Amino acid sequence: MLVSLMRKTIIFYFLFLYLYFDGYTQQDPYFSSYSFNPVIINSSLSSFEEKNYATAIYRNQWTGYSSYSSSNLSYFKGGSPVTKLLTVVLKDKKKKLSFGANIIDDELGPKSTFEIKPFISFNKKINNSILSLSLSPSFGNQTLNFDQFIFVDKTDPFNIQGKETEWQPDFDIGFSYLGNQFLLSLSINHLLTPSFNFGIPGLINRKDITYNILSKYSLEIDKDLTIEPYLLLRSDLSSFTFDISGLATYKDRFKVGTSYRHNEAVILFLGYSLLKQNKLHLGYAFDYVIKNVNAKSTASNEILIRYDLPMPQVKKPIRTPRFIY
């Protein structure tokens, strides 16, 4: 009886730690190519986009990683985390209003997350600067696959077969400022702090409120070359991480950059634009892990495809000598 109770306690404790650690340290998936698609950080940045576009990103984190092997004791089976993202940004004719959505599918071991995050963004020009505000209600689910957990005692009551899925609403808000060369933005995510317990009484897997601060400075070296340093800070007021990045753009067609993610990785990213007016953008990011390399694979790979969509045309009035306007 005591042994069975201990087994239940250990499994429950591990499950709690697994979900809590995942949520506490990285509630949302990270993308290394955020400078190519900043709306994934803060939807109010859609106000500063010049074009309508759709972007798809595929990220394989810690490529080749396996959480279970014959030589490694593990309580769940699973491969490397995989995240898929679709972003759509649309603007009205006068470019005063932006709207769209981020759709995210994230697979992390036995847990998967799916979110639909529509947004609307308003902007106002003040002298040579622009202020932007965005609102993003969202609806998403988390699914836990109990078949991927490994139980020593197959008759253990916590050995639940199948999957448990829960849906919860959420809400994000974003603010941004754009000057001649400087950009600063703040997003506050998970204002509704959604919680998922997967049918297990007493389990709390909550998404805490997080804050993302993104800043950028644009330096034009000459008519063909622009360099942009970035600083991205993420925090839940209990812990934090940051990315320091630099991106160089040549002739609005070729992009190359590098980044350092605190206590995680160094990153190289490349981008190239094709077709007339650079409508098709291709991007690739490579992460080389430098922290806790014994617990994960050393490389992450990310692929980005962006296509610029047609813009609504503003009809200009036709003036004739017969009428006075």
N, C-alpha and C positions, 0 to 999 in steps of 0.2 A: 504493500500500500504506500509506504514511504517512498520507495523507488519510483513508483508510477507518478506520485505527486511531484517528485523532483524533476522527472522528465517533462511533465506538463509545464512546470515553472520555467525550466530552461528554455523550452521551445517558445513559450509565450514571451519570455524576456528577450530572446533573440529576435523574434518577430517584431516586437516593439522597438528594439534598438535599430533594427534594419530600416524600418519605416521612418523612425524619428531621425536617424542619422542622415538618411537620404533627403528628408524634407528640410532639415535644419541647415545643412551645408549647401545644398543645391536644389532648392524647391523647383526652380524652373531650368529648362535646358539652356546651356551656354552655347553660343555660336561665335566662332572665331572670325567670321566674315561680316560682323555687325556693321562695319564701316561701309560695306556695299549695300546694306539694307537696314538702316538705323531704326526703322519703324518697329523692328522686333524688340528694341530696347525701350522706346517711348513713342506711342502712336501720335503724339502732338508734332513729332518731326515730319509727319506726312505733309504738313502745311508748307514746308520748305522745298518739297520735291517739285521740280519743274514739269514733270510728265506723269501721265497715268502709266502704271506698270503692274506686271505680275511677276513674282519671284518664287522659285522653288529651291529649297535647300535640303540636301541629304547629308547627315552627319553620322559617322561611325566613330564613336569614342572608344579609345583604347583598343584599336583594331586587333582582332585575334585573341582577345581576352576570354577566358573561360573560368567561371566561378567554381567549377567542380572537376576534379581529376582524382585518379586512384591514389596519388601521392599527397593530396591536399584535402584535409578535413573541411567540409563545407556543409551548411545546412540548407542550401538551395542550389538548384541548377540554373544556368543561364549563360548567355554569351555576352559579347560587348554591347554596351548601350547604343541604341540606334534612334535617331530623331529625324523626323520629316516635317518640313514646314512649307506652307503655301501662304504667301502674302499678296494681297491685292490692294492697290491704292488708286483711287479715282478722285477727280477734282471737278468742280463746277466750272462754268464758262469763264467766270471772272476770277477764279482761283482763290476765292475767299473761304471756300468750304472744301474740306477733304473728308473722304469716308472710304471705308474698306474693311478688311478683316485679316487677322492672323489665324490660321488653322494649324494646329500642332498635334502631331502623333509621336509620342515618346515611349520607348520600350526600355525598361531598366530591370533586367532579371525577371523575377516573377510578377513585377508590377508594371502596368502600362497606363498611360495617361492620354486622353484625347480632349482637346479644347477647341471651341469655336469662340473667337474673341473679335467681334465686330467693333468698330470705333467710328467716331465722328470728331473732326477737328476744326476749330474756328481760329482765324488769325486776324490780326489788326495791325496795320502799318502805322508806326509813330516816327515821324521824321525819316531817318534812314534805317530804322530798325523795325523788326517784326516780332510781335508777341503771339504766342499760340497756346491754345487750351484744347485738350482732348478728353473725351469721356469714352470709356470702353467697358460696357457690361459684357459679361461672358457666361458661358455655360459649358461645363466639362464633366468628364467622368474619370474615375480611377478604377482599374480592374486588377484584382489580385488572383493569380493562378496558384491555387493550393497544390496542384499536382506537381509543381516544380520544387516544392519543399521536400526535404529528405527527413523522414521520421524513423528513428531507431525502432520504436514500438509501433507497429502498423495499426494496433487497436487503440492507440491514443485518441481521446475525444477531440483533440485539436487537429487530427488528421482529416480535415474536411476535403472531400473530393470536389473537383470542378473549379469554377471561377465565381468570384463575387464582384459585382460591379455596382458602383454608386455614382449618382449624378448630383452635382451641387452648383449653384450660381455663384458668381463672383463679380468684382468690380474693380477697375483700375482707373487712375486719373493721371494726366500728364501736363506739364508746363514746359514751354521752351522760349528762348530768346535768341534772335539772330541779328547780329550787327554786320558791319561791313566785312569783317574777317573773323569774328568770334562767335561761337555758338555755345550755349549753355542750356541744359535741360534737366528736369527732375521728373521722375515718374514714381508714383506710389501705387504699389500692386497688392492685390489680395485684401482689399479693404473689408470684405465680408468674412475673412478668415475661415474658408470652408474646411470642414473636417470629415474624414472618412474612417469608419471603423470596420468595414468589410464583414459585418455581422458578428464581430467578436466583442462582447460586452467589456467595457473598461478600456478598450484600445483607443487611443487618441492619435490620429495622424492628421495634424492640422497644418494648413498653409498659413504661416505667419505673415504679417504685413512687412513688405520689403521696400527699400528705397534704392532707386538707380539714378546716379548723377553722371551725365555724359557731357564732356566739354571738348571743343575742337577749335583749332586756330588754323586758318588758311593763309599760306604764305606763297605768293606768286613769284617764282624765281625769274621767269620770263614768260613770253606769250605761249610757250609750249609746255612748260613744266610748272606744276603746283605741288607743294609739299604740305601735308596736313598732319600735325601731331594730335593724338587723341588721349583722353584720360577717362576711363570708365570705372566708377566706384559702385559696388553693390553692398548693401548692409541691411540687417534686420534689427539694428541697434544693439545686438548682442555679439555679433560676429561680422566680419567684412572680408571682401576680396576686391582686388582691383586689376585692371588691365591698362598697361601703358603701350600705346601703339603709334606707329608712324606710317603714313601712306603717301606714296609719290604717284602722280598722274602725269603721263606724257601724251600730249596732243589729244586729250580727252578720249584716248583709245586704250592705252596700255597702263595698267596699274600694278604696282609692286609694293609690298609693305612687310613690316615685321612687328611683333608684339611680345610682351612679357606678361603672363598671368601669374599673379602672386601665389606662391606655394603650389604651382601646378605645372606650367609648361612655357616653353618659348615657341613662337608661332611664326610661320612664313605664309604669306598669301599673295596670290597672283590673280590678275584679271585682264581680260582682253575683250574688246567690243568689235562686233561684226555688223555687216549689212549697212544699208544706206542710213545716214544720220545716227549711226551706232545704236540701232534699235535692239540688237541682241548682245547681251553681256554674259560672258562666261567667267566663273571664278573658282578658285581652288585654294583651300587652306590646309596646311600641314602643322599639326601640333607635335612637339617632341617633349614628352613628360620628363620632368627633372625632379619631382618630389614623390616619395613613396613608390619608387619604381619596382620594388619587390612585390607590391600588392596589385599591380595592374600592368598592362602592356604599355610600351613606351611611345606609341604613335597613335594619333587620331587623324582622320581624314574627313574633309568637308568639301562638297561640290555645290556650286551655286549656278543657277540659270535664271536670267532676268530678261523679260521681253517688254519693250515699251509699247503701250497701247495707244490707239488714236485719241487725240484730244478733241473736246467739243469746240466748235468754231463759233466765234462771236461775230454775228452779222453787223457790218458797219452800215450806217444810214447812207442812202444815196441822195445827195443834195442836187437840186436843179434850180435854175434861175426863176422858176415859176413859184417857188415857195420860199418863205423866209423862216428860218429856224432860230 
